[in-house]
């Protein structure tokens, strides 16, 4: 691939353009908002100049509701040898293109499974997709050349290609992305009018659950409008679980010992089912989940503290597999949770203590 056209310079389009530009591909940028394209070009994602002729690959980075319109226009203009979109829903746009009678041989639907709470070109990075799944949904009609171009794009972005049926993809993202986003928003909504004294007690748990609720509602309306059925089906199941959980909690309030016992069993059941589901979430780099030991360190909120911890961990011979930071309420301090292999934990604890760090158990 020598040339590409990115139509839509938001987070995903600009990040893909940055990755391609960094690998020597000439990228042309366009957006319905010229200011966004101008910003993306200033970041080094490509040029606002129109290509002289058809590019190798056109990347449509528009909301799901507009993908078919943008694709149809680009294909009728002969803008590229191959076309992909990067929308988070795949079945609907393809069916809409089919209904318009377009030749879909030069098109393949794709979806990079990566993003951020922030949107727009200023949130983009060239490594946004690194190590992340990038779904490709070819059909029997898809040209081999277009599939190869899409795979080359995925390789340039250092993502991991995953081939799926379009409708199976839509059911999968409803489960692992769309439904969880709504649940996160519903939990976060409980905080809107909560007493300030209660909100000040927020810890890492509530931050984890509500993190994705910070995303742009307009973007998510577009996404959910393109995949409402599978999401509604999943929320129906969640609602049934909630009803059972509420009944179990009410039973725990009962003066009847048998009812309390039954309530406890119901709560234990939902918690154990949660355990069973959580362990299926892939681990680092998409590998099988692994159990790490957590070493918790108290730090002051001062420049250079994290760098010191990492340097001291390296001296102790420990590889930090993951990290979380929990800020202390009302204090200029926090807790850093270092996740390491269990066998590395004792040496890490000893090494950090030796260098003056306060370890919390």
CORZINOR-V619196 format. One record per pair of residues at least 4 apart in sequence whose C-alpha atoms are under 7 Angstrom apart, sorted by the first residue. I is the first residue (numbers start at 1). GAP is how many residues later the second one is. D is the distance in whole Angstrom. If there is no record, write none. Layout:
I:GAP:D  I:GAP:D
This chain:
1:24:7  1:55:6  1:148:7  2:23:5  2:24:6  2:54:7  3:22:5  3:23:5  3:24:6  3:52:5  3:53:5  3:54:7  4:22:6  4:23:5  4:24:6  4:51:5  4:52:6  4:53:5  4:54:6  5:22:6  5:23:5  5:24:6  5:50:7  5:52:6  5:53:5  5:54:6  6:7:6  6:11:7  6:22:6  6:23:5  6:24:6  6:52:6  6:53:5  6:54:6  7:22:6  7:23:5  7:24:6  7:52:6  7:53:5  7:54:6  8:5:6  8:22:6  8:23:5  8:52:6  8:53:5  8:54:6  9:4:5  9:5:5  9:21:7  9:22:6  9:27:6  9:28:6  9:31:6  9:112:6  10:4:6  10:109:6  10:110:4  10:111:5  11:4:6  11:108:5  11:109:5  11:110:5  11:112:6  11:113:5  12:4:6  12:49:7  12:112:7  13:4:6  13:48:5  14:4:6  14:26:6  14:31:6  14:107:6  14:110:6  15:4:6  15:109:5  15:110:5  15:111:5  15:113:6  16:4:6  16:110:7  16:141:7  17:4:6  17:10:6  17:28:5  17:29:7  18:4:6  18:26:7  18:27:4  18:107:7  18:108:5  19:4:7  19:107:4  19:108:7  19:137:6  19:138:6  20:4:7  20:5:5  20:136:6  21:4:5  21:5:6  21:6:6  21:24:6  21:25:6  23:133:7  26:20:7  27:19:5  27:20:6  28:18:6  28:19:5  28:20:6  28:21:6  28:22:6  28:23:7  29:8:6  29:17:6  29:18:6  29:19:5  30:7:6  30:18:6  31:5:7  31:6:6  33:4:7  34:4:6  35:4:6  36:4:6  36:85:7  37:4:6  37:11:7  38:4:6  38:10:7  39:4:6  39:82:7  40:4:7  40:5:6  40:81:6  41:4:5  41:5:5  41:6:5  41:7:7  54:24:6  54:25:5  54:26:4  54:27:7  55:24:6  55:25:5  55:26:6  56:24:5  56:25:5  56:26:6  57:23:5  57:24:6  57:25:5  57:26:6  57:92:7  58:22:6  58:24:6  58:25:5  58:26:6  59:24:6  59:25:5  59:26:6  60:7:7  60:11:7  60:24:6  60:25:4  60:26:6  61:24:6  61:25:6  61:26:7  62:4:6  62:5:6  62:25:7  63:4:6  63:24:6  63:159:6  64:23:5  64:24:7  64:25:6  64:29:7  64:158:6  64:159:6  64:162:6  65:157:6  65:161:7  66:4:6  67:4:6  67:26:6  68:4:6  68:25:5  68:28:6  68:29:6  69:4:6  70:4:6  71:4:6  72:4:6  73:4:6  74:4:6  74:5:5  75:4:6  81:25:7  82:24:5  82:25:6  82:64:5  83:23:6  83:24:5  83:25:7  84:23:6  84:24:5  84:25:5  84:26:6  85:24:5  85:25:6  86:23:7  86:24:5  86:25:5  86:26:7  87:24:6  88:23:6  88:135:7  89:81:6  89:137:7  89:138:7  90:4:7  90:19:6  90:76:5  90:77:7  90:80:6  91:4:6  91:75:5  91:76:5  91:79:7  92:4:6  92:134:7  93:4:6  94:4:6  95:4:6  96:4:7  97:4:7  97:5:6  98:4:6  104:38:7  105:36:5  105:37:4  105:38:5  106:36:6  106:37:6  106:40:6  107:35:7  107:39:7  108:29:6  108:30:6  108:34:7  109:27:6  109:28:5  109:29:7  110:25:5  110:26:5  110:27:6  111:23:6  111:24:5  111:25:7  112:17:7  112:21:6  112:22:4  112:23:6  113:19:6  113:20:5  113:21:6  114:14:7  114:15:6  114:18:6  117:95:6  117:97:6  117:98:5  118:5:6  118:97:6  119:4:6  127:30:7  129:28:6  129:29:7  129:30:5  130:27:6  130:28:5  130:29:5  131:27:6  131:28:5  131:29:6  131:154:6  132:27:5  132:28:6  133:26:6  133:27:5  133:28:6  133:29:6  134:20:7  134:25:6  134:26:6  134:27:5  134:28:6  135:26:6  135:27:5  135:28:6  135:29:7  136:25:7  136:26:6  136:27:5  136:28:6  137:26:6  137:27:5  137:28:5  137:29:5  138:4:6  143:4:6  144:4:6  145:4:6  146:4:6  147:4:6  148:4:6  149:4:6  150:4:6  151:4:6  152:4:6  153:4:6  154:4:6  154:5:5  154:6:7  154:7:7  155:4:6  164:4:7  164:5:6  165:4:6  166:4:6  167:4:6  168:4:6  169:4:6  170:4:6  170:57:7  171:4:7  171:59:6  172:4:6  173:4:5  173:5:6  174:4:5  174:5:6  174:56:6  174:57:5  175:4:6  175:59:7  176:4:7  177:4:6  178:4:7  178:53:7  179:4:6  179:52:6  179:55:7  179:56:7  180:4:6  181:4:6  181:31:6  181:32:6  182:4:6  183:4:6  184:4:6  184:25:6  184:26:5  184:28:7  184:29:6  185:4:6  185:25:7  185:28:5  186:4:7  187:23:7  188:22:6  188:25:7  190:4:7  191:8:7  194:4:7  194:5:7  195:4:6  196:4:6  197:4:7  200:129:7  202:4:6  203:4:6  204:4:6  204:122:6  205:4:6  206:4:6  207:4:6  216:4:7  217:4:6  218:4:7  219:4:6  220:4:6  221:4:6  222:4:7  223:4:7  224:4:5  227:4:7  228:4:6  229:4:6  230:4:6  231:4:6  232:4:6  233:4:7  234:4:6  235:4:6  236:4:6  237:4:6  238:4:6  239:4:6  240:4:6  241:4:6  242:4:6  243:4:6  244:4:6  245:4:6  245:21:7  245:22:6  246:4:6  247:4:6  248:4:6  248:15:4  248:16:7  248:18:5  248:19:6  249:4:7  249:14:6  250:4:7  251:8:5  251:9:5  251:12:5  252:7:7  252:8:4  252:11:5  252:12:7  253:7:7  254:5:6  254:6:6  256:4:6  257:4:6  258:4:6  259:4:6  260:4:6  261:4:6  262:4:6  263:4:6  264:4:6  265:4:6  266:4:7  267:4:6  268:4:6  269:4:6  270:4:6  271:4:6  272:4:6  273:4:6  274:4:6  275:4:6  279:10:7  280:9:7  281:8:7  282:4:5  282:5:6  282:6:5  282:7:5  283:4:5  283:5:5  283:6:4  283:7:6  292:47:6  292:48:5  292:49:5  292:50:6  293:46:6  293:47:5  293:48:6  293:49:5  293:52:7  294:43:6  294:44:5  294:45:5  294:46:7  295:42:6  295:43:5  295:44:6  295:50:7  296:39:6  296:40:6  296:41:4  296:42:6  296:63:6  296:64:5  296:65:7  297:38:6  297:39:5  297:40:6  297:60:7  297:61:6  297:62:5  297:63:6  298:36:6  298:37:5  298:38:6  298:60:5  298:61:6  298:62:7  299:6:7  299:34:6  299:35:6  299:36:6  300:32:6  300:33:4  300:34:6  301:31:5  301:32:5  301:33:7  304:4:6  305:4:6  306:4:6  307:4:6  308:4:6  309:4:6  310:4:6  311:4:6  312:4:6  312:40:6  313:4:6  313:5:5  313:35:6  313:39:7  314:4:6  314:5:7  316:31:6  316:32:5  316:35:5  318:26:6  318:30:6  319:21:6  320:18:6  320:19:6  320:20:5  321:18:5  321:19:5  322:16:6  322:17:5  323:14:6  323:15:5  323:16:6  324:12:6  324:13:5  324:14:7  325:9:7  325:10:6  325:11:5  325:12:6  326:8:6  326:9:5  326:10:6  327:6:6  327:7:4  327:8:6  328:5:6  328:6:5  340:4:6  340:5:6  341:4:7  344:4:6  345:4:6  346:4:6  347:4:6  348:4:6  349:4:6  350:4:6  351:4:6  352:4:6  352:5:5  353:4:5  353:5:6  353:6:7
